[in-house]
Amino acid sequence: MSSKRREPKYLDLGELIVAYATPPEPLLAVQPDGESCRMRPTAVSLTSPVELEIRVDSSGRVELASAPPLYDVDTSFRPVFQRLTLEVDVTLSSEEAR
Amino acid sequence: MNQAWKLESFLDAIVMELDKARETLAIKAVNKPLNYAVKDLAIELQTFPTYDGDDVRFVTAQPGQTGASKISVQLGSITDQQVRATSKEPPSKSDVQIADAKIEPSMKNELRKLGVTSVSDLERIDRENIDLAKVPERNLDPGAIANLIRQRSRDRTPPVIKRATLSRAADGRRRLTLSGQALALSAEHQPEAVVDGRQQRVVRAAPDAIEVELDAAAEAHGARDVVLALDPYCVLRVELKSSQVGAR
């Protein structure tokens, strides 16, 4: 890989995908009229701008690192954002389904 | 400074990262009531493409740069059966990759552009009776292609030597007969024999036997090291020990 050190803000793209693909817990529980009900997501759809660092080693192999937008400041030169879209399926684990 | 990358390498990197993400999500699912699976992923990139005559490479836009092109990459999810139905079979251990073949680099590039990545692909094209040499503006050497196919075909029928015999012909000369299978298979090429570093005359060449006439020097030496060039695609070396040679 390139000898240039990666900036701390960048994660492996896979780590960013895991972070985006895991909705927060616990599941929403509401009690209308004294009755409880559980809600769970069935799908997650996300579109986000991301910064992408693309490194290439001497053999041409590519390594991807990424970061979500960190600052909401209107500077003269803005970072170049790429667009990441994820569709995530959410299913009950077999134990929970029983 | 952004580095230039090839789309193929970029896709490899995305797939690798997606695999890592899927593995992590699968582990997380063990202790969670809900399973999360990435179904589709798309990335839109602001890039500047360049073409050097062989490859298209991309450089991602940097802050302040305008006029970048947009590339959209979408990875969907399919089943293993769909993968098998829509992909080439993975290369077998015995298959020769075009990248490793002994041909000119320019020809490797031309074949890659035609989607030919292995000698098996060339054989498939040959069976369909397609003449790659006639593909316009590709400059493919038909001789080199034929050689690769013949080499692969020869690799599938390797020679086997089962017996070596020394005998004396009617003219008094010693003859070394090597018997076995798949020895002389080519009608176009006469096998050559070198015994103990000296070329000897092959007097009979058949699929099941090669008969070599030994000159006086080879006879005196005892004929221990035999190199046979059966055809341009098969050269074998045999070391004979006295117990293996049956003298008549």
Boltz contact constraints between the chains, C-beta under 6 A:
constraints:
  - contact:
      token1: [A, 13]
      token2: [B, 17]
      max_distance: 6.0
  - contact:
      token1: [A, 14]
      token2: [B, 17]
      max_distance: 6.0
  - contact:
      token1: [A, 14]
      token2: [B, 20]
      max_distance: 6.0
  - contact:
      token1: [A, 14]
      token2: [B, 21]
      max_distance: 6.0
  - contact:
      token1: [A, 17]
      token2: [B, 21]
      max_distance: 6.0
  - contact:
      token1: [A, 18]
      token2: [B, 21]
      max_distance: 6.0
  - contact:
      token1: [A, 18]
      token2: [B, 24]
      max_distance: 6.0
  - contact:
      token1: [A, 21]
      token2: [B, 36]
      max_distance: 6.0
  - contact:
      token1: [A, 21]
      token2: [B, 38]
      max_distance: 6.0
  - contact:
      token1: [A, 22]
      token2: [B, 36]
      max_distance: 6.0
  - contact:
      token1: [A, 54]
      token2: [B, 5]
      max_distance: 6.0
  - contact:
      token1: [A, 54]
      token2: [B, 60]
      max_distance: 6.0
  - contact:
      token1: [A, 56]
      token2: [B, 3]
      max_distance: 6.0
  - contact:
      token1: [A, 56]
      token2: [B, 5]
      max_distance: 6.0
  - contact:
      token1: [A, 60]
      token2: [B, 9]
      max_distance: 6.0
  - contact:
      token1: [A, 62]
      token2: [B, 5]
      max_distance: 6.0
  - contact:
      token1: [A, 62]
      token2: [B, 9]
      max_distance: 6.0
  - contact:
      token1: [A, 62]
      token2: [B, 10]
      max_distance: 6.0
  - contact:
      token1: [A, 62]
      token2: [B, 13]
      max_distance: 6.0
  - contact:
      token1: [A, 64]
      token2: [B, 13]
      max_distance: 6.0
  - contact:
      token1: [A, 64]
      token2: [B, 17]
      max_distance: 6.0
  - contact:
      token1: [A, 77]
      token2: [B, 63]
      max_distance: 6.0
  - contact:
      token1: [A, 77]
      token2: [B, 64]
      max_distance: 6.0
  - contact:
      token1: [A, 79]
      token2: [B, 63]
      max_distance: 6.0
  - contact:
      token1: [A, 80]
      token2: [B, 46]
      max_distance: 6.0
  - contact:
      token1: [A, 80]
      token2: [B, 61]
      max_distance: 6.0
  - contact:
      token1: [A, 80]
      token2: [B, 63]
      max_distance: 6.0
  - contact:
      token1: [A, 82]
      token2: [B, 45]
      max_distance: 6.0
  - contact:
      token1: [A, 83]
      token2: [B, 44]
      max_distance: 6.0
  - contact:
      token1: [A, 84]
      token2: [B, 43]
      max_distance: 6.0
  - contact:
      token1: [A, 85]
      token2: [B, 42]
      max_distance: 6.0
  - contact:
      token1: [A, 86]
      token2: [B, 41]
      max_distance: 6.0
  - contact:
      token1: [A, 87]
      token2: [B, 39]
      max_distance: 6.0
  - contact:
      token1: [A, 87]
      token2: [B, 40]
      max_distance: 6.0
  - contact:
      token1: [A, 88]
      token2: [B, 36]
      max_distance: 6.0
  - contact:
      token1: [A, 88]
      token2: [B, 38]
      max_distance: 6.0
  - contact:
      token1: [A, 89]
      token2: [B, 37]
      max_distance: 6.0
  - contact:
      token1: [A, 89]
      token2: [B, 39]
      max_distance: 6.0
  - contact:
      token1: [A, 90]
      token2: [B, 34]
      max_distance: 6.0
  - contact:
      token1: [A, 90]
      token2: [B, 36]
      max_distance: 6.0
  - contact:
      token1: [A, 91]
      token2: [B, 35]
      max_distance: 6.0
  - contact:
      token1: [A, 93]
      token2: [B, 33]
      max_distance: 6.0
  - contact:
      token1: [A, 93]
      token2: [B, 35]
      max_distance: 6.0
  - contact:
      token1: [A, 96]
      token2: [B, 33]
      max_distance: 6.0
